[in-house]
Amino acid sequence: MAQAEAGDIVVRLRAVDVSPNEDSKLGTTVNNALGATVMSPGAELAVDSNLIPELDISYYFTKNIAAELILALGTRHDVSVKGDALATVTNQNLGSVNLLPPTLTVQWHFNPDQTFDPYVGAGVTYSRSLDHNLTFQKGALTGQPIKIDDNMFGAALQAGVDINLKDGWLINADVKYAWLDTDVKAQLAPGAAWTKIDSLNIDPWVIGIGIGKKF
């Protein structure tokens, strides 16, 4: 059985589901910006889930304390308007965004000398928006572009378990939750200034399973 020691490096490869737990006030914000009711107040921006590969590298300062750098390869999400009962803007797909979300956590491993080694962690996450070609596709705002912040920073929490096998190999299951907030802006008329239309909390759950190797 592999046992972690100070100075060990562990490389893990996971398949992860990135599932945004978004909070949006699109309808209310757009209506306030235009001074008219063009959307249902409960209309929201929705961000879909995606399954991606994730590579991470851990360094053990002691057998219980490790730092983990999580290097997801980029995650593309469709963005849409939902919950708009009015016909002025309407429910619609706006396009997609591609996010690169490296995360750094510090972990406490409870049983590094045992087969089952659960751990918890906390740290910071940064998300870089590589491209975000969002546009209103139909309704009163057809053709008007939308943009989000290029850079997002937030906190992250983590829990998981390593199942230690022979020759340094392990099986891993891991759950992370990150707080990521961004401003969403749009041109609400051709050539108009950019206007804030939402403060979108993306806040994804990242749930993964994979394998690892201690070196």
N, C-alpha and C positions, 0 to 999 in steps of 0.2 A: 504494500500500500504506500502511495506517495504521501509524504508529510511535509508541510510547508515549514521553512526555516528562514531566519533573517538573511536577506540577500537574494532570496529566490525570485525568479521572474516567471510569471505564468501568462501564457498567451491563450486566449479563448476565441473561438469562432462560434457565433450564435446566429440563429434565424430569429428575428424579432418582429413582432407586430406593433407598429406605431399607431396608436389609436387616440386622436385628439379628444379631449374633454372640454370642448370649446364653450365659451360664454360670450354671447354677442348681443348688442343692442342696436342692430342695424336700422330697423324701422324707425325707432324713436329718434335716432341721431340724424337720419336723412330728413325726416319730417321737420325737425328743428332747424336744420341747415337751410332748407328751402322755404320755410315759413308756410308750408302747406302740407296736407295729408296726401302723400303720393304712395305710401306703403302702409301696410298694417303695422301698428305699433309693435306687435310681437314678431315681426319678420326678423330673421337672423341670417348670419353667414354660417354655413356649415362646411367643415373640413373633413374629408373622408380618411379612412384608415389605409395603411399600406404595409406590406410584408417585405422586409429588406434583410440583407446580410449585415452583420455587425462584427467588427474585430476589436478586441480590447487587450490591453497589456497591463498587468499588475506587477508592482514591485513590493515585496514584503520587507518592511522596516524591522519588524519582529515577527515571530510566528503568528501573532494575533492581529497585527496592524499592517494593512496594505493600502497602497494608493493605486487606483485603477483609472487609466485613461481609455475612454470609450471612443472608438473611431468608426462611427457609422459611415456608410459609403454614399450617403445622400438619399433623401426620401421625397418622392413626388406625391403631392396630394391634390385632388380635385377640390375646387372651392365653388360653392353654389349658394344661391339665395333660397331659403325655405321659409314657409310660414307666412307668405304674403298672399292674402286673400283678395287684394285689390288688383284690378287689371291694368293699372298704370305702369308699374314696373314688372311685376309678375315673378313667380318662381322660375329660376333658370340657372344653368351652369355658366360660371364666369371664366373658366379656364383652370389652370393648375399652377402650383408653386413648387419649386424644388428647394428643399432645405438641407443644409449640411450641419448636423448637430453634434459636434464633439462635446464630451462631458468628462469632468474630472471629479472623482469621489475618493473619500478616505473611508476604509472599511474596518470593522471589527469582526474578526473570525472567532466564533465561540469554541469550536472543537477542531483546531487544525491538526491534531494528532489522531483524529478518528475518521472512520469511513464517511460519516455524514457531518459536514462542516457548514452549518448555517452562518450567515453573516448579515450585517446591516451596514449601511453606508450613507453618507451625506456629502454634498459637494455643490459644484456650480456647473451650469450648462450654457453653451453659447450656440446660437443658431444663425448661420449665414444664409440669406436668401440668394441663391445663385441666379434664378430667373423667376419672374412672376408676371407673366403676360396675362393679366386679368382685364376683361372688358365686359361691359354690359352687352349682352347678345340680342336682347329684344326689349320691347316696351318703350316707355317714354325716354329712357336714357341710352337707347341703342347706340353702340359705337363709342360711348364715353369710356376712357381708360381708367383703370384702378391701380393703385400701387400700395405696397406695404413697406415697412421698415426693412432695410437691408440687414441690419444687425440687431439681434435680440439676446439679452442675457437674463438668466434666472437661476433659481435654486433647484436642487434635485435631491430626492431621497431614493434609497435603494434597499432591497432585501433579496436574499437569494440563498442558494445552497450549492456547495460543491460536493459531489460524490467521488471520493478519492479511490482510484483504481491502482493497478500495478504499473511500475515503470514510469511514474510521473504523469500518467494520463488521468483525466477526470471528466465527469459529466456535470454540466452546470445548468441550473434553472435560475432565472433572474427576473425581477420586476423593478422598474424604475418609474417615478413620477416626477415630471419637471414642470416648473412654472414659467411659461413663456408668454409675454404680452407684446402686442404690436398695435400701432396705429394704422388704420386703413383710410386712404384718401382717394378721392375721385374728382374728375372734372364733371360737374353736374350740368354743364352746357358747353357747346363747342367753343374752345379757346378760353374758357373760364379758368380762374385760379383754382389750385388744388384745394379741396375742402375735405375736412375730416368727416368720414361717414360712419366710423365705428372704432371702438377700442376693443380689439379682439383678444381674448385670452385663449390661447391654443391649448396649453396645459396637457401635454400628451401622457398617456400611459404607454410604457414601453415594456412589453412582455416577451421574454425570449428563452430559448433552450438551445444548448449546444455542447461542444466538447472543448477540452483544454489540455495543455501540456505544461508541466513544471520544468524549469531549466535551472 
